[in-house]
Amino acid sequence: MQESDGRLARSARTRIAIVDALRALNQEGDLRPTAPRIAERAGVSLRTIWQHFEDFEALLLEAGQRDFELVMQHVTPIDEGLPLKERIRLLVEQRVATYADLAPVWRAARLHEPFSAELRRSRDRLVRASRMHLQRLFAGELDALSISVRRVTLDALHAATNFPAWDAMRAELGLSDAQAAATMRHVVERLLLP
């Protein structure tokens, strides 16, 4: 029994090392690392990767699940009874911290999405979670709007606070984290403040 437990533990550590290697390469700017580069970084053979993962899609799936767990670590409950400006400030702080930590990983995922059903499912799950978070956090303000305006406002809130918007502010506009956060906060305030 102990021998079997030891093998399972080693197998789990190897899987984690492979996923960590993939994400480390992404963090360093290698957005489309090959299996041989991942194996070298993880300190395992190429064959070991394919013993642990059926294909690259399976590796991306596990990496996506880990990314979702990391995102959830950044999302702490925000008291919905706080004043609107305080809720907005806390939301933007959470999003910016998440995006700063995961930007290279998400840029890599965006390159692979057209070819990976699993990555598209992971993205869709994050989008649903983000929208539900926005709906709960700003329920009072959204419920005060007509149904058609509520939907458009929620869409606009999502568009203003999602990763592609933040990434565009950072990469295309050259804004610092602080400037991008101020811009995001400004847009959300304009959407929600009377």
DRENKE-221415 format. One record per residue (C-alpha): residue number from 1; chain; x, y, z; residue in one letter. Coordinates in Angstrom, 3 decimals. Each point is the difference from the previous one (the first is absolute). Layout:
// residues N
{seq: NUM&mol: A&c1: X&c2: Y&c3: Z&type: a}
...
***
This chain:
// residues 194
{seq: 1&mol: A&c1: 0.000&c2: 0.000&c3: 0.000&type: m}
{seq: 2&mol: A&c1: 2.795&c2: 2.471&c3: 0.925&type: q}
{seq: 3&mol: A&c1: 1.839&c2: -0.738&c3: -3.237&type: e}
{seq: 4&mol: A&c1: -3.175&c2: 0.761&c3: -1.970&type: s}
{seq: 5&mol: A&c1: -0.534&c2: 3.213&c3: 1.981&type: d}
{seq: 6&mol: A&c1: 3.606&c2: 0.998&c3: -0.718&type: g}
{seq: 7&mol: A&c1: -0.468&c2: -0.561&c3: -3.736&type: r}
{seq: 8&mol: A&c1: -3.194&c2: 2.060&c3: 0.018&type: l}
{seq: 9&mol: A&c1: 1.719&c2: 2.811&c3: 1.862&type: a}
{seq: 10&mol: A&c1: 2.952&c2: -0.037&c3: -2.445&type: r}
{seq: 11&mol: A&c1: -2.410&c2: -0.031&c3: -2.931&type: s}
{seq: 12&mol: A&c1: -1.882&c2: 2.988&c3: 1.403&type: a}
{seq: 13&mol: A&c1: 3.267&c2: 1.898&c3: 0.580&type: r}
{seq: 14&mol: A&c1: 1.093&c2: -0.733&c3: -3.570&type: t}
{seq: 15&mol: A&c1: -3.309&c2: 1.273&c3: -1.423&type: r}
{seq: 16&mol: A&c1: 0.337&c2: 3.164&c3: 2.075&type: i}
{seq: 17&mol: A&c1: 3.603&c2: 0.459&c3: -1.177&type: a}
{seq: 18&mol: A&c1: -1.075&c2: -0.299&c3: -3.635&type: i}
{seq: 19&mol: A&c1: -2.826&c2: 2.538&c3: 0.379&type: v}
{seq: 20&mol: A&c1: 2.296&c2: 2.312&c3: 1.971&type: d}
{seq: 21&mol: A&c1: 2.602&c2: -0.262&c3: -2.766&type: a}
{seq: 22&mol: A&c1: -2.585&c2: 0.957&c3: -2.615&type: l}
{seq: 23&mol: A&c1: -1.103&c2: 3.003&c3: 2.036&type: r}
{seq: 24&mol: A&c1: 3.579&c2: 1.039&c3: 0.834&type: a}
{seq: 25&mol: A&c1: 0.817&c2: 0.061&c3: -3.712&type: l}
{seq: 26&mol: A&c1: -3.141&c2: 2.066&c3: -0.603&type: n}
{seq: 27&mol: A&c1: 1.021&c2: 2.424&c3: 2.766&type: q}
{seq: 28&mol: A&c1: 3.377&c2: 0.424&c3: -1.702&type: e}
{seq: 29&mol: A&c1: -1.684&c2: 0.925&c3: -3.279&type: g}
{seq: 30&mol: A&c1: 0.001&c2: -3.386&c3: -1.732&type: d}
{seq: 31&mol: A&c1: -3.684&c2: 0.032&c3: -0.882&type: l}
{seq: 32&mol: A&c1: 0.075&c2: -3.171&c3: -2.112&type: r}
{seq: 33&mol: A&c1: 2.534&c2: -2.279&c3: 1.662&type: p}
{seq: 34&mol: A&c1: 0.640&c2: -3.346&c3: -1.623&type: t}
{seq: 35&mol: A&c1: -0.226&c2: -3.290&c3: 1.876&type: a}
{seq: 36&mol: A&c1: 3.808&c2: -0.433&c3: -0.109&type: p}
{seq: 37&mol: A&c1: 0.498&c2: 3.447&c3: 1.620&type: r}
{seq: 38&mol: A&c1: -2.606&c2: -0.837&c3: 2.650&type: i}
{seq: 39&mol: A&c1: 1.683&c2: -3.340&c3: 0.702&type: a}
{seq: 40&mol: A&c1: 3.411&c2: 1.640&c3: 0.316&type: e}
{seq: 41&mol: A&c1: -1.354&c2: 2.660&c3: 2.376&type: r}
{seq: 42&mol: A&c1: -1.847&c2: -2.608&c3: 2.091&type: a}
{seq: 43&mol: A&c1: 3.082&c2: -2.222&c3: 0.149&type: g}
{seq: 44&mol: A&c1: -1.834&c2: -2.964&c3: -1.512&type: v}
{seq: 45&mol: A&c1: 0.183&c2: -1.894&c3: -3.262&type: s}
{seq: 46&mol: A&c1: -2.291&c2: 0.755&c3: -2.892&type: l}
{seq: 47&mol: A&c1: -1.419&c2: -3.477&c3: 0.447&type: r}
{seq: 48&mol: A&c1: -0.921&c2: 0.853&c3: 3.613&type: t}
{seq: 49&mol: A&c1: -2.156&c2: 2.901&c3: -1.177&type: i}
{seq: 50&mol: A&c1: -2.013&c2: -2.318&c3: -2.234&type: w}
{seq: 51&mol: A&c1: -0.271&c2: -2.611&c3: 2.757&type: q}
{seq: 52&mol: A&c1: -1.692&c2: 2.600&c3: 2.180&type: h}
{seq: 53&mol: A&c1: -1.980&c2: 1.867&c3: -2.653&type: f}
{seq: 54&mol: A&c1: -1.812&c2: -1.618&c3: -2.907&type: e}
{seq: 55&mol: A&c1: 0.762&c2: 2.963&c3: -2.245&type: d}
{seq: 56&mol: A&c1: 0.786&c2: 3.708&c3: 0.131&type: f}
{seq: 57&mol: A&c1: -3.697&c2: 0.754&c3: 0.426&type: e}
{seq: 58&mol: A&c1: -0.040&c2: -2.025&c3: 3.248&type: a}
{seq: 59&mol: A&c1: 3.015&c2: 1.953&c3: 1.244&type: l}
{seq: 60&mol: A&c1: -1.713&c2: 3.292&c3: -0.858&type: l}
{seq: 61&mol: A&c1: -3.151&c2: -1.183&c3: 1.792&type: l}
{seq: 62&mol: A&c1: 1.879&c2: -0.669&c3: 3.222&type: e}
{seq: 63&mol: A&c1: 1.855&c2: 3.295&c3: -0.312&type: a}
{seq: 64&mol: A&c1: -3.337&c2: 1.772&c3: -0.538&type: g}
{seq: 65&mol: A&c1: -1.448&c2: -1.608&c3: 3.110&type: q}
{seq: 66&mol: A&c1: 3.002&c2: 1.199&c3: 1.990&type: r}
{seq: 67&mol: A&c1: -0.432&c2: 3.507&c3: -1.461&type: d}
{seq: 68&mol: A&c1: -3.635&c2: 0.020&c3: 1.128&type: f}
{seq: 69&mol: A&c1: 1.119&c2: -0.930&c3: 3.530&type: e}
{seq: 70&mol: A&c1: 2.532&c2: 2.863&c3: -0.055&type: l}
{seq: 71&mol: A&c1: -2.676&c2: 2.442&c3: -1.138&type: v}
{seq: 72&mol: A&c1: -2.284&c2: -1.121&c3: 2.804&type: m}
{seq: 73&mol: A&c1: 2.781&c2: 0.711&c3: 2.515&type: q}
{seq: 74&mol: A&c1: -0.091&c2: 3.653&c3: -1.082&type: h}
{seq: 75&mol: A&c1: -3.768&c2: 0.273&c3: 0.241&type: v}
{seq: 76&mol: A&c1: -0.949&c2: 0.789&c3: 3.559&type: t}
{seq: 77&mol: A&c1: -3.544&c2: 0.928&c3: 0.923&type: p}
{seq: 78&mol: A&c1: -0.771&c2: 3.689&c3: -0.221&type: i}
{seq: 79&mol: A&c1: -2.718&c2: 1.212&c3: 2.357&type: d}
{seq: 80&mol: A&c1: -2.930&c2: 0.945&c3: -2.212&type: e}
{seq: 81&mol: A&c1: -1.110&c2: 2.491&c3: 2.668&type: g}
{seq: 82&mol: A&c1: 3.080&c2: 2.176&c3: -0.481&type: l}
{seq: 83&mol: A&c1: -0.369&c2: 3.325&c3: -1.813&type: p}
{seq: 84&mol: A&c1: 0.120&c2: -0.371&c3: -3.777&type: l}
{seq: 85&mol: A&c1: 3.375&c2: 1.737&c3: -0.455&type: k}
{seq: 86&mol: A&c1: 1.569&c2: -2.301&c3: 2.610&type: e}
{seq: 87&mol: A&c1: -1.397&c2: -3.116&c3: -1.712&type: r}
{seq: 88&mol: A&c1: 1.339&c2: 1.244&c3: -3.330&type: i}
{seq: 89&mol: A&c1: 3.433&c2: 0.687&c3: 1.521&type: r}
{seq: 90&mol: A&c1: 0.182&c2: -3.474&c3: 1.541&type: l}
{seq: 91&mol: A&c1: -1.188&c2: -1.686&c3: -3.212&type: l}
{seq: 92&mol: A&c1: 2.627&c2: 1.795&c3: -2.079&type: v}
{seq: 93&mol: A&c1: 2.732&c2: -0.850&c3: 2.515&type: e}
{seq: 94&mol: A&c1: -0.944&c2: -3.691&c3: -0.169&type: q}
{seq: 95&mol: A&c1: -0.139&c2: -0.065&c3: -3.768&type: r}
{seq: 96&mol: A&c1: 3.284&c2: 1.861&c3: -0.458&type: v}
{seq: 97&mol: A&c1: 1.807&c2: -2.296&c3: 2.470&type: a}
{seq: 98&mol: A&c1: -1.370&c2: -3.050&c3: -1.816&type: t}
{seq: 99&mol: A&c1: 0.879&c2: 1.299&c3: -3.445&type: y}
{seq: 100&mol: A&c1: 3.498&c2: 1.066&c3: 1.052&type: a}
{seq: 101&mol: A&c1: 0.690&c2: -3.512&c3: 1.338&type: d}
{seq: 102&mol: A&c1: -1.522&c2: -1.922&c3: -2.896&type: l}
{seq: 103&mol: A&c1: 0.584&c2: 2.237&c3: -3.045&type: a}
{seq: 104&mol: A&c1: 2.675&c2: -2.125&c3: -1.714&type: p}
{seq: 105&mol: A&c1: -1.980&c2: -3.181&c3: 0.652&type: v}
{seq: 106&mol: A&c1: -3.203&c2: 1.499&c3: -1.391&type: w}
{seq: 107&mol: A&c1: 1.808&c2: 1.436&c3: -3.015&type: r}
{seq: 108&mol: A&c1: 1.255&c2: -3.518&c3: -0.730&type: a}
{seq: 109&mol: A&c1: -3.488&c2: -1.428&c3: 0.478&type: a}
{seq: 110&mol: A&c1: -1.429&c2: 2.538&c3: -2.454&type: r}
{seq: 111&mol: A&c1: 2.472&c2: -1.202&c3: -2.659&type: l}
{seq: 112&mol: A&c1: -1.074&c2: -3.631&c3: 0.512&type: h}
{seq: 113&mol: A&c1: -3.774&c2: 0.628&c3: 0.377&type: e}
{seq: 114&mol: A&c1: -0.888&c2: -0.314&c3: -3.702&type: p}
{seq: 115&mol: A&c1: 1.500&c2: -3.496&c3: 0.015&type: f}
{seq: 116&mol: A&c1: -1.131&c2: -1.174&c3: 3.437&type: s}
{seq: 117&mol: A&c1: -3.565&c2: -0.761&c3: 1.017&type: a}
{seq: 118&mol: A&c1: 1.200&c2: -0.397&c3: 3.595&type: e}
{seq: 119&mol: A&c1: 1.499&c2: 3.479&c3: 0.089&type: l}
{seq: 120&mol: A&c1: -3.186&c2: 1.467&c3: -1.456&type: r}
{seq: 121&mol: A&c1: -1.995&c2: -1.795&c3: 2.728&type: r}
{seq: 122&mol: A&c1: 2.378&c2: 1.353&c3: 2.662&type: s}
{seq: 123&mol: A&c1: -0.344&c2: 3.506&c3: -1.419&type: r}
{seq: 124&mol: A&c1: -3.802&c2: -0.313&c3: -0.059&type: d}
{seq: 125&mol: A&c1: -0.008&c2: -1.196&c3: 3.619&type: r}
{seq: 126&mol: A&c1: 2.074&c2: 3.018&c3: 1.042&type: l}
{seq: 127&mol: A&c1: -2.296&c2: 2.338&c3: -1.950&type: v}
{seq: 128&mol: A&c1: -3.083&c2: -1.444&c3: 1.733&type: r}
{seq: 129&mol: A&c1: 1.652&c2: 0.299&c3: 3.416&type: a}
{seq: 130&mol: A&c1: 1.051&c2: 3.583&c3: -0.727&type: s}
{seq: 131&mol: A&c1: -3.482&c2: 1.028&c3: -1.130&type: r}
{seq: 132&mol: A&c1: -1.637&c2: -1.658&c3: 3.015&type: m}
{seq: 133&mol: A&c1: 2.444&c2: 1.837&c3: 2.251&type: h}
{seq: 134&mol: A&c1: -0.899&c2: 3.318&c3: -1.637&type: l}
{seq: 135&mol: A&c1: -3.738&c2: -0.753&c3: 0.246&type: q}
{seq: 136&mol: A&c1: 0.235&c2: -0.775&c3: 3.723&type: r}
{seq: 137&mol: A&c1: 2.302&c2: 2.883&c3: 0.841&type: l}
{seq: 138&mol: A&c1: -2.089&c2: 2.604&c3: -1.800&type: f}
{seq: 139&mol: A&c1: -3.447&c2: -1.600&c3: 0.383&type: a}
{seq: 140&mol: A&c1: -1.572&c2: 3.115&c3: 1.517&type: g}
{seq: 141&mol: A&c1: 1.194&c2: 2.280&c3: -2.778&type: e}
{seq: 142&mol: A&c1: -0.833&c2: -2.468&c3: -2.773&type: l}
{seq: 143&mol: A&c1: -3.459&c2: -0.845&c3: 1.396&type: d}
{seq: 144&mol: A&c1: -0.903&c2: 3.698&c3: -0.107&type: a}
{seq: 145&mol: A&c1: 0.391&c2: -0.030&c3: -3.797&type: l}
{seq: 146&mol: A&c1: -2.483&c2: -1.145&c3: -2.608&type: s}
{seq: 147&mol: A&c1: 0.602&c2: -3.558&c3: -1.220&type: i}
{seq: 148&mol: A&c1: 1.456&c2: 1.088&c3: -3.340&type: s}
{seq: 149&mol: A&c1: 2.280&c2: 2.638&c3: 1.550&type: v}
{seq: 150&mol: A&c1: 1.026&c2: -2.461&c3: 2.752&type: r}
{seq: 151&mol: A&c1: 1.234&c2: -2.500&c3: -2.583&type: r}
{seq: 152&mol: A&c1: 1.957&c2: 2.601&c3: -1.954&type: v}
{seq: 153&mol: A&c1: 1.487&c2: 1.399&c3: 3.208&type: t}
{seq: 154&mol: A&c1: 1.058&c2: -3.457&c3: 1.175&type: l}
{seq: 155&mol: A&c1: 1.575&c2: -0.651&c3: -3.422&type: d}
{seq: 156&mol: A&c1: 1.835&c2: 3.335&c3: 0.230&type: a}
{seq: 157&mol: A&c1: 1.182&c2: -0.741&c3: 3.562&type: l}
{seq: 158&mol: A&c1: 1.342&c2: -3.342&c3: -1.140&type: h}
{seq: 159&mol: A&c1: 1.708&c2: 1.501&c3: -3.050&type: a}
{seq: 160&mol: A&c1: 1.604&c2: 2.745&c3: 2.121&type: a}
{seq: 161&mol: A&c1: 1.305&c2: -2.325&c3: 2.717&type: t}
{seq: 162&mol: A&c1: 1.026&c2: -3.149&c3: -1.866&type: n}
{seq: 163&mol: A&c1: 3.534&c2: -1.106&c3: -0.801&type: f}
{seq: 164&mol: A&c1: 0.044&c2: 1.049&c3: -3.696&type: p}
{seq: 165&mol: A&c1: -0.917&c2: 3.589&c3: 1.007&type: a}
{seq: 166&mol: A&c1: 2.716&c2: 0.091&c3: 2.651&type: w}
{seq: 167&mol: A&c1: 2.510&c2: -1.596&c3: -2.372&type: d}
{seq: 168&mol: A&c1: -0.800&c2: 2.571&c3: -2.691&type: a}
{seq: 169&mol: A&c1: 0.496&c2: 2.840&c3: 2.482&type: m}
{seq: 170&mol: A&c1: 3.364&c2: -1.425&c3: 1.046&type: r}
{seq: 171&mol: A&c1: 1.342&c2: -1.263&c3: -3.350&type: a}
{seq: 172&mol: A&c1: -1.590&c2: 2.295&c3: -2.576&type: e}
{seq: 173&mol: A&c1: -0.359&c2: 3.243&c3: 1.957&type: l}
{seq: 174&mol: A&c1: 3.153&c2: -0.520&c3: 2.062&type: g}
{seq: 175&mol: A&c1: -1.753&c2: 0.781&c3: 3.282&type: l}
{seq: 176&mol: A&c1: 1.530&c2: -1.048&c3: 3.306&type: s}
{seq: 177&mol: A&c1: -1.976&c2: -2.266&c3: 2.331&type: d}
{seq: 178&mol: A&c1: -1.047&c2: 3.073&c3: 1.984&type: a}
{seq: 179&mol: A&c1: -1.084&c2: 1.898&c3: -3.118&type: q}
{seq: 180&mol: A&c1: -1.912&c2: -3.004&c3: -1.358&type: a}
{seq: 181&mol: A&c1: -1.706&c2: -0.420&c3: 3.390&type: a}
{seq: 182&mol: A&c1: -0.966&c2: 3.688&c3: 0.063&type: a}
{seq: 183&mol: A&c1: -1.402&c2: -0.273&c3: -3.523&type: t}
{seq: 184&mol: A&c1: -1.963&c2: -3.133&c3: 0.859&type: m}
{seq: 185&mol: A&c1: -1.362&c2: 1.620&c3: 3.163&type: r}
{seq: 186&mol: A&c1: -0.983&c2: 3.133&c3: -1.976&type: h}
{seq: 187&mol: A&c1: -1.953&c2: -2.016&c3: -2.580&type: v}
{seq: 188&mol: A&c1: -1.827&c2: -2.072&c3: 2.631&type: v}
{seq: 189&mol: A&c1: -0.913&c2: 3.135&c3: 1.968&type: e}
{seq: 190&mol: A&c1: -1.395&c2: 1.623&c3: -3.145&type: r}
{seq: 191&mol: A&c1: -2.118&c2: -3.086&c3: -0.658&type: l}
{seq: 192&mol: A&c1: -1.412&c2: -0.251&c3: 3.524&type: l}
{seq: 193&mol: A&c1: 0.012&c2: 3.381&c3: 1.694&type: l}
{seq: 194&mol: A&c1: -3.182&c2: 2.026&c3: -0.430&type: p}
***
